[in-house]
Every structure is written in C-alpha cells, then in structure tokens.
Amino acid sequence: MEFMTNLQSGLDEQKPSLFELLSEQQLGALIPPSLRYLLAVATHRYPRYLLRILNNFDELYAFLSLIVERHYLRTYGGGFTENFYGLKRERVLRIKGGEIPRAALGAPDQVRESLKLRNSDIWKNLAIMVALPYTKRKLDEHYDMHAASANILGPSFRGDALSEDATYRQKIFHYYKCFLRKVYPSVNAAYYFALLAFNLTYLFDTSKYHNPFFWLIGTRIRRMNQADHKAIAQAAAPAPTRPGAPPGPQSLFSPRTLTHTVYPRLLSSLKILLPTSIFALKFLEWWHASDFARQLSRKAAEGLELPPPTITGIPKPSPVSPEKSGVTFATSENEKEEKQQEKQEKRNPPISTLTNLPIYTVAPIPSDAAATCPICLSAITTPTAAQTGYVFCYTCIFRWVQGEHPRQVAFMQGTAEDEAWKEETGGNRQGNWEDGKGRCAVTGRRLLGGTGGLRRVMV
C-alpha cells in the first residue's frame, strides 16, 4: 500500500505516497496540543507569569509558527515537519501535463530553480499552513462554546433574541453565533469531504494535489532530490568575507550576526529537537506502559511494614483477656456488652442511600495485622490505598470496585458462609443486598472515580 501511488504514476520517484503525507500531517497536528500541555504544566508552578500566555496560546503559536515556517520555506523549500520527512513544496507549471521529465533528468539544478517557490508563493503557503489551521481551531472552539448546546437541544433551544437598541458589536456577535449554529456544520462537513475526495484522487494518480487548498494556490509536495540537498548545503555554508569588511570576529549581538548566523542556526536546530522530543515521548510511553517500573517499585517495597489506616473517631478499647489480667471470673458485664455490640454490628451493615439496601462489606483488620489485606486475608502485595484510608492488595480492591471479586460473587449467590453475615438466610441475595461495587470494601463508602481513585502506596 505504501508504494501504490508510485506504481500508479509510472515510478515517479519524487512523488510521495499518500501515507507519507498523512504521517506528516499527523505529526504536525501533534505539536500544538503537546506544547499547550507543557505550558499548562508550567503554568501551575508559575501562574503569575505564564497564565496570560496560556490564555493566548493560539495567537502565540500562530505567530511563532509563522516565523518558523517562513524560514523553512525560504531555506529548505518545505515546512518544518515536511523537511523532517524529506519533502518539499514546488510550483506547478502551467503547461500541458505540468511535467518536464526530460529536463528534470538532464538539468535538475535548472529545473529546481524554475519550480522553486517565489516570494508570493511563500506567503500563499503560509496562509494555508498558519492562517487556515488557526481559523479552524478558533471556529471549532467557538462552536463548542456557543452552538453545540443549541444543536443538542434542537427545536427546544431558544436563542438570545437581538434587542432593538443592540450595539453594532452585539449585532455582529449575534449573527456570528447564528452562522456557527446554522452554517458552520455544513461548511465543516464540506471541508472534510473535499479533503477525502482529493486524497482519493491523489491515491489513484488522477490528481497532483492531495489537498484542495494546494490546488487553489498551484503548489504540490514532492520528495527532495540530490539537487535540493546540494542547494541546501551551499546555502548553509558560511558566507565569504567581503573585501571591505572589518577583520576579526564580530560581536554576538551585532545585527549582522543575529540575522545571518544566530537566527538561521536557531531555527535550523529545531530539526534535531523534533526527533529528540519524539524519542523522549516514546520512551515515556514505554516506561509507563511496561511492567519494568512496577517491578522496580515492587522490589523497593519488599520487606517494609505498612502502617494501619488512620480511622477518625475514638477507637474502642480492646478487651483484656483473663490470662493477662490475672483475674478469673466467668463473664464480666463489659464482655457481654461488647459481644452484644459486635452481634448488633453484624446484623446492621451499612445501608445505601440510593437503593436502601444493605451493602456487603468485610471486617477491618486489627492493628497488629496491618500488613494483611482485609479482602483476601493474606499478606498485601502491591499495596493500594482507597480514598477512605484502608490499604488492600491492588488486584483485590480493583476487582472489588469492579464488582468481580470471587468473594462478592459467592456472597451474592449465597454459596459462601461469610462469618460477618452468617446469621443471614442463605440463597441468592440479588435484589436484597448490594455487592459493594464501586465502594470501599471495609466502610462501604462510594469511591469517587471508581478504580481511577485508587492510589499506590509508596513506602
């Protein structure tokens, strides 16, 4: 599939395939949200200095993109991401067929100079590369803000009526919202249908343009050849010293040094920054997705004792056994009261405020066995804390919140004799109990975010 375009076009080595162009477009579309995310993270640390920049990110990115893309179009003949893929932009000759294959083979340098983008072509391409995406992002943002709710509500939506004494600015904004509600969805659909149509025609070699806007300005994308690399190397070479120029090195802050040395090298260094950032991004994705980081944290947590969870309120006094107290008697009044209270607690589980049904929970672990999971009653592996403060095995609490733990299933089916609720009648408990799905296994409180609210315990 990658070479389908080349096979259809008679082995045109300089014509890129549609899949190369789509990959370049996807890479270019990833840059703005990535920069916005990094800026948002930095704004949390320095909101006083970066909040205004974050609020005007689209305008700032469009300005910087204009500078970078103009430099790459003038120096390399293609955009920033296009140069990374070895692509360039060239004019389409207004001749029959638009091709000069013999001249391209016999005199590639002269053909390159003839097809090179002129100054007017550069500004046309900048309008497509910078102004068009900026306008599209703003229209999508304003549509979500002012028109998405109107389309969801349908005929029941009552738009804000325009008053008779409305100002000129209010009238413009009113008509603009009407355009977003009634016209923009059709324009947006026509835009994507046009892209699809041109992509298909380019794929089957019936068009030289993969984009309708390239057809409007008479520009197409080609692969860079030997003549392009030779011309770029000559342009990047240091300029010879003029006869009347002063000898010796010039100052770094002189206008000539800034415009002819610092500025081009700074923008050209972005070619190295882009693959480096992609490699760093892929490495971070592998680090978070692989099991290597989990194994390191698991080995670091081996042999460490976990503290018991903090419980609000006054803890009940633990009864003193007759052997330790040295007093022998049949049954004290305190022991009778505690047994009665424990029995009452077993008969009174937490009640759901939504369904008014009892919630199945497990007994908390005593403080002398804090390293034991309350669900599986085994040593805790991969300790994970719920929002209530209790620590469980990760697999136990994850399956409990999902409602898939075997202990929950057995209890709801009536096949398990749970010690806490052994006085309950057997049989299927569906419709009479809640299995604790989405709740803490000990307290029965609902966990915000479900499994997303669970946190690993780093010790």
C-alpha positions in Angstrom: 0.0 0.0 0.0 2.9 2.4 0.7 4.1 2.3 -2.9 0.6 2.3 -4.5 0.9 5.9 -5.6 4.3 5.3 -7.2 3.1 2.3 -9.1 0.1 4.2 -10.4 2.2 7.2 -11.5 4.8 5.3 -13.6 7.5 5.0 -10.9 7.8 8.7 -10.2 10.5 8.7 -7.6 9.8 12.3 -6.5 6.1 11.9 -5.9 5.4 11.0 -2.2 2.8 8.4 -1.3 -0.4 9.4 0.3 0.7 7.6 3.5 3.8 9.8 3.8 1.7 12.9 3.5 -0.8 11.7 6.1 2.0 10.8 8.5 3.4 14.3 8.1 0.0 15.8 8.8 -0.4 13.7 11.9 3.0 14.8 13.2 2.2 18.4 12.6 -1.2 18.1 14.3 0.5 16.7 17.5 2.8 19.7 18.0 0.2 22.3 19.2 -1.5 20.1 21.9 1.8 18.9 23.2 3.1 22.5 23.6 -0.1 23.5 25.2 0.1 20.7 27.7 3.7 21.5 28.6 2.7 25.2 29.0 -0.2 24.2 31.2 2.0 22.2 33.5 4.5 25.0 33.8 1.6 27.5 34.5 0.7 25.5 37.6 4.1 26.3 39.0 4.3 29.9 37.8 0.8 31.2 37.2 1.7 34.8 37.7 4.0 34.8 34.6 2.5 32.2 32.3 -1.3 32.4 32.8 -1.7 35.2 30.3 0.5 33.3 27.8 -1.6 30.2 28.2 -4.8 32.1 27.7 -3.4 33.4 24.4 -1.7 30.2 23.3 -3.4 30.1 19.9 -2.2 33.5 18.9 1.3 33.0 20.2 1.6 29.6 18.5 0.4 31.1 15.2 3.0 33.9 15.5 5.9 31.5 16.2 4.7 29.1 13.5 4.7 32.0 11.0 8.3 32.7 11.8 9.5 29.1 11.7 7.5 28.0 8.6 8.7 31.1 6.7 12.3 30.3 7.5 11.9 26.7 6.4 10.0 27.5 3.2 12.7 30.0 2.2 15.7 27.8 3.2 14.5 24.2 2.6 11.5 24.7 0.3 9.1 22.9 2.7 7.5 23.2 6.1 9.0 22.2 9.4 7.5 18.7 9.6 7.8 18.3 5.8 11.5 18.8 6.0 11.7 16.2 8.7 10.2 13.7 6.2 12.4 14.8 3.4 9.6 16.6 1.5 9.4 20.0 -0.2 6.9 22.2 -1.9 7.2 23.4 -5.5 5.2 25.3 -8.0 3.2 23.5 -10.7 4.0 24.7 -14.2 1.1 25.9 -16.3 1.8 23.7 -19.2 0.1 20.6 -20.6 0.5 17.8 -18.1 2.5 20.0 -15.8 5.6 17.8 -16.1 9.0 18.2 -17.8 10.6 14.7 -17.2 13.5 15.1 -19.7 14.6 18.4 -18.3 14.3 17.1 -14.7 16.7 14.3 -15.6 19.1 16.3 -17.8 19.3 19.6 -15.8 17.9 19.1 -12.3 19.5 22.3 -10.9 17.8 24.5 -13.5 14.5 22.7 -13.0 14.7 23.2 -9.3 15.3 26.9 -9.7 12.3 27.1 -12.1 10.0 25.2 -9.7 11.3 27.0 -6.6 8.7 28.9 -4.6 8.7 32.6 -5.2 8.0 35.2 -2.5 4.3 35.3 -3.4 4.1 31.5 -3.3 5.7 31.5 0.1 3.0 33.8 1.5 0.3 31.8 -0.1 1.6 28.7 1.5 1.9 30.4 4.9 -1.7 31.3 4.6 -2.6 27.6 4.3 -0.1 26.5 6.9 -0.7 29.1 9.6 -3.8 31.2 9.0 -6.1 28.3 7.9 -5.4 26.0 11.0 -5.7 29.0 13.3 -9.1 29.9 11.9 -10.2 26.3 12.0 -9.2 25.9 15.7 -11.0 29.1 16.6 -14.2 28.2 14.8 -14.2 24.7 16.5 -13.7 26.3 19.9 -16.4 28.9 19.4 -18.8 26.3 18.0 -18.3 24.2 21.2 -18.9 27.3 23.3 -21.9 28.9 21.6 -23.6 26.4 19.2 -23.1 22.8 20.5 -25.8 23.1 23.1 -28.2 24.5 20.5 -27.8 21.5 18.2 -28.2 19.1 21.1 -31.5 20.7 22.3 -32.8 21.0 18.8 -36.1 22.9 18.3 -36.5 23.4 22.1 -33.5 25.8 22.1 -34.4 29.4 22.5 -31.6 31.6 21.3 -31.0 35.0 22.8 -33.1 37.5 20.8 -31.5 40.6 19.5 -32.8 43.7 21.2 -33.7 46.8 19.2 -31.1 49.0 21.0 -28.3 46.5 20.5 -24.9 47.9 19.7 -23.0 47.2 16.5 -20.7 44.8 18.2 -23.6 42.9 19.7 -25.3 42.5 16.3 -22.1 41.2 14.8 -21.7 38.6 17.6 -25.4 37.6 17.3 -25.0 37.0 13.6 -21.7 35.2 14.2 -23.5 32.7 16.6 -26.2 32.2 14.0 -23.5 31.3 11.5 -22.0 28.8 13.9 -25.4 27.2 14.6 -26.8 27.0 11.1 -24.0 27.3 8.5 -20.7 26.1 10.1 -21.7 22.4 10.4 -22.3 22.3 6.7 -19.1 24.1 6.0 -17.1 21.8 8.2 -18.6 18.7 6.6 -17.8 20.1 3.1 -14.2 20.8 4.2 -13.6 17.2 5.3 -15.4 15.7 2.3 -13.2 17.8 0.0 -10.1 16.5 1.8 -11.4 12.9 1.4 -12.1 13.4 -2.3 -8.7 14.9 -3.1 -6.9 12.2 -1.1 -8.7 9.5 -3.1 -7.9 11.2 -6.4 -4.2 11.6 -5.3 -4.1 7.9 -4.2 -5.2 6.7 -7.6 -2.9 9.2 -9.5 -5.8 11.2 -11.1 -4.6 14.4 -9.4 -1.4 16.1 -8.5 -2.8 17.6 -5.4 -3.8 15.8 -2.2 -5.4 18.9 -0.7 -7.9 21.3 -2.3 -6.1 24.4 -1.0 -2.9 23.3 -2.7 -4.9 23.2 -5.9 -6.0 26.7 -5.3 -2.5 28.1 -4.9 -0.9 25.9 -7.6 1.6 24.1 -5.2 2.3 20.4 -4.7 4.5 18.4 -2.4 7.5 16.4 -3.8 10.4 14.4 -2.4 13.7 16.1 -2.1 16.3 15.1 -4.7 20.1 15.4 -5.0 19.9 18.9 -6.4 17.8 20.0 -3.4 20.4 18.7 -0.9 23.2 20.3 -2.8 21.5 23.7 -2.9 20.7 23.5 0.9 24.3 22.6 1.7 25.5 25.6 -0.3 23.0 27.9 1.4 24.1 26.6 4.9 27.8 27.2 4.1 29.3 30.3 5.8 29.3 33.3 3.5 32.7 34.5 2.3 34.2 37.7 3.9 33.6 40.8 1.9 36.7 42.8 0.8 35.7 45.9 2.8 34.5 44.0 6.0 36.5 44.7 9.2 38.8 41.9 10.2 38.4 39.8 13.3 35.3 38.3 14.9 32.2 40.4 15.2 30.1 40.8 18.3 27.4 38.2 19.0 24.8 40.9 19.4 25.5 42.8 16.2 22.6 43.0 13.8 24.5 41.2 11.1 25.5 38.3 13.4 21.9 37.9 14.7 20.3 37.9 11.2 22.8 35.9 9.3 24.2 33.5 11.9 22.2 33.2 15.2 18.7 33.4 13.8 19.1 30.8 11.0 21.0 28.3 13.2 18.5 28.6 16.0 15.6 27.7 13.7 17.6 25.0 11.9 18.3 23.4 15.2 14.6 22.5 15.5 15.3 19.6 13.1 17.3 18.0 15.9 14.9 18.9 18.6 11.9 17.3 16.9 13.3 13.7 16.6 14.8 14.0 20.1 11.4 15.0 21.6 9.7 12.2 19.7 12.2 9.7 21.1 11.7 11.1 24.6 7.9 10.9 24.2 8.0 7.3 23.1 10.4 6.4 25.9 8.0 7.8 28.5 5.1 5.9 26.9 7.1 2.7 27.1 8.1 3.4 30.7 4.5 3.9 31.9 3.1 1.1 29.8 5.7 -1.6 30.6 6.0 -3.7 33.7 9.6 -2.6 34.3 8.6 0.4 36.5 6.2 -1.7 38.5 8.8 -4.4 39.2 11.2 -1.7 40.5 8.6 -0.3 42.9 7.6 -3.8 44.0 11.2 -4.7 44.8 11.7 -1.4 46.7 8.6 -2.1 48.8 9.6 -5.6 49.8 10.1 -6.1 53.5 8.6 -2.8 54.5 5.7 -2.8 57.1 2.7 -0.7 56.2 1.2 1.4 58.9 -2.5 0.9 59.7 -5.0 3.3 58.1 -6.0 6.4 60.1 -9.5 6.0 61.4 -11.4 9.0 62.6 -13.1 8.9 65.9 -12.3 7.3 69.3 -11.3 3.7 68.9 -13.0 1.1 71.1 -10.9 -0.2 74.0 -9.6 -3.7 73.3 -10.8 -6.3 75.9 -8.1 -7.7 78.3 -8.0 -11.5 78.4 -8.4 -13.1 81.8 -5.0 -14.8 81.4 -3.2 -11.4 81.0 -5.2 -9.6 83.7 -4.7 -12.4 86.3 -8.4 -12.2 87.3 -10.5 -15.3 86.8 -14.3 -14.9 86.5 -17.0 -16.4 84.4 -18.2 -13.4 82.2 -18.0 -9.8 83.0 -20.6 -7.2 82.2 -18.2 -5.5 79.8 -17.6 -8.6 77.7 -21.4 -9.2 77.5 -21.9 -5.7 76.2 -19.1 -5.9 73.7 -20.4 -9.3 72.3 -23.8 -7.8 72.1 -22.5 -4.8 70.3 -20.5 -6.9 67.8 -23.5 -9.0 67.2 -25.6 -5.9 66.6 -22.9 -4.6 64.1 -23.0 -7.9 62.2 -26.8 -7.6 61.9 -26.6 -3.9 60.9 -24.5 -3.5 57.7 -24.1 0.0 56.0 -27.2 1.0 54.1 -27.1 2.5 50.6 -28.8 5.9 50.4 -29.8 5.3 46.8 -31.3 1.8 47.0 -31.9 1.5 50.7 -30.3 -2.0 50.6 -27.6 -3.3 52.9 -24.1 -3.2 51.5 -21.8 -6.2 51.7 -18.5 -5.3 53.4 -15.6 -7.1 55.0 -14.3 -6.7 58.6 -11.4 -4.3 59.2 -8.0 -5.8 60.0 -6.8 -5.3 63.6 -3.8 -3.0 64.1 -1.5 -5.9 65.0 -2.0 -7.4 61.5 -1.8 -4.2 59.4 0.1 -5.9 56.6 -2.9 -8.2 55.9 -5.4 -7.4 53.1 -8.9 -7.2 54.5 -10.4 -8.8 51.4 -8.2 -11.9 50.8 -6.8 -12.1 54.4 -3.3 -12.6 53.1 -0.2 -10.5 53.0 -0.6 -7.4 51.0 1.0 -7.4 47.6 1.2 -4.2 45.6 -0.3 -2.1 48.4 -3.1 0.2 47.1 -5.0 2.7 49.3 -8.6 3.6 48.8 -10.0 7.1 49.4 -11.2 6.0 52.9 -7.6 5.3 54.0 -7.7 1.5 54.0 -4.9 -0.4 52.2 -5.6 -3.5 50.1 -3.9 -5.7 47.5 -4.2 -3.9 44.2 -5.9 -6.9 42.5 -8.3 -7.4 45.4 -9.5 -3.8 45.6 -9.5 -3.3 41.8 -11.8 -6.4 41.3 -13.9 -5.4 44.3 -14.6 -1.9 42.9 -15.3 -3.6 39.6 -17.8 -5.9 41.3 -15.9 -9.0 40.1 -14.2 -10.3 43.2 -14.9 -14.0 43.9 -15.9 -13.2 47.5 -18.6 -10.8 46.2 -19.9 -13.2 43.7 -20.1 -16.1 46.2 -21.9 -13.9 48.7 -24.5 -12.6 46.3 -25.1 -16.2 45.0 -25.4 -17.4 48.6 -22.7 -20.0 48.2 -20.3 -18.6 50.8 -20.8 -18.6 54.5 -19.3 -15.3 55.4 -18.6 -15.1 59.1 -19.7 -11.5 59.4 -23.2 -12.3 57.9 -23.5 -16.0 58.9 -26.9 -15.3 60.6 -28.4 -14.2 57.3 -30.6 -16.6 55.5 -28.9 -18.4 52.6 -29.9 -18.4 48.9 -29.4 -15.8 46.2 -29.1 -12.3 47.6 -29.7 -10.4 44.3 -32.2 -7.6 44.9 -31.8 -7.8 48.6 -28.1 -6.7 49.0 -25.6 -4.6 47.2 -22.3 -6.4 46.4 -20.2 -3.3 47.2 -19.4 -2.4 43.6 -17.7 1.0 43.3 -17.4 1.2 47.1 -14.7 0.7 49.8 -14.6 -2.9 50.9 -14.5 -2.0 54.6 -16.6 1.1 55.1 -19.0 0.7 52.1 -18.5 4.3 51.1 -18.6 5.1 47.4 -15.2 5.8 45.8 -15.0 8.9 43.6 -13.7 7.9 40.1 -14.1 4.2 40.7 -10.8 2.4 40.0 -9.3 5.7 38.9 -9.5 6.9 42.5 -7.2 4.1 43.8 -3.6 5.2 44.6 -0.5 3.1 45.0 1.2 3.3 48.4 4.8 4.4 48.0 6.9 3.4 51.0 
